[in-house]
């Protein structure tokens, strides 16, 4: 799997549940009945608990196909016929890529609950192009510090400095995805993720090497999450609610923090295809996902949990507690977006990451 600057977090989170990986859209040739609604989605939308209420209420079948990474999703579209797809889940920062290709239909803002969204995740710089809104944020979260609160001092987890503290040497796992962890390194040295340049690379590399020196392992999402869940490590660099919330019932000792220096924000959006043959139903689907009930089901999907973008999401008190719902205004105030380097800087960042991985 190739990871680049535009690979969304869904690429990595989609491995959280093997059950989600089997979902696919099967449009058989020769006489197959046309699909009611065809959706290109991330694995959290495959959950029957999310889809069935919509299907029953609207007497439709939602056919879903999962993809890993915006590039893969756009490749599916390019290999399809116009009108094959109705809606798409896409990393919020990648909405302009679809607009540039002429794929998406502007959304009717007066028919969607924009006023109920957390203002910080509306992502207008990405979801609005030339004055028209093409995406609506449905779910978000953080790459930050995941930890076992019975094994570490929770007060230490309020600072990114703990990740390089000798106190936790050999008790740390690092999530093997360069952009968010480089973003965390930037926050640790007082840099803004949006302002990173080539001149910052030496300082970023030094910080990453200090993290690596403390780490027991650097692994992809399944390996790093498993290490935290089983007690092989006590801290996960790059983890967050999307790791710990889903494991809360099995291991209530797992938690996450948004340290004083900040965290890296991820968000995902829904978009409607311009060539959809069923735009009315596509809009109904988007409205359902953004409704309080749909938001609660999406936020607690069996594939991975995350924060609903709608503040009125119908979560239980226990679900809100696990997601730290009431703390979101403070978390969002300290969060910064993924680094978004140009192609040249992105390659240099990837090379730097590889050097960190290879360091002894």
Secondary structure, 3 states (H helix, E strand, C coil): CCCCCCCCCHHHHHHHCHHHHHCCCCCCCCCCCCCCEEEEECHHHCCHHHHHHHHHHHCCCEEEEECCCHHHHHHHHHCCCCCCCCEEEEEHHHHHHHHHCCCEECCCHHHCCHHHECHHHCCHHHHEECCEECCEEEEEEEEEEEEECCCCCCCHHHCHHHHHCHHHCCCEEEECCHHHHHHHHHHHCCCCHHHCCHHHHHHHHHHHHHHHHHEEEEECHHHHHHHHHHCCCCEEEEECHHHHHHHCCCCCCEEEECCCCCEEEEEEEEEEECCCCCHHHHHHHHHHHHCHHHHHHHHCCCCCCCEECECCCCCCHHHHHHHCHHHHHHHHHHEEECCCCCHHHHHHHHHHHHHHHHCC
